[in-house]
Amino acid sequence: MSFKVKSDDEDFFEEGDVSDVMTLIYVDDDFLNGGATIIREVNDVIREAKPDYWG
């Protein structure tokens, strides 16, 4: 999962963007989709290893 981490000398990821809050990681659609993909993959592994785990 790739993402951009703000450096110590950066105040904003995109200067002038008023929605840019002070965060360490730049969260965009690619970051969110990557996280969702990892969650789905982990879910599939758990379901295969423990099919009765979810009830």
Secondary structure as UniProt FT lines:
FT   STRAND          4..5
FT   TURN            8..9
FT   TURN            15..16
FT   TURN            18..19
FT   STRAND          25..26
FT   HELIX           29..49
FT   TURN            51..54
//
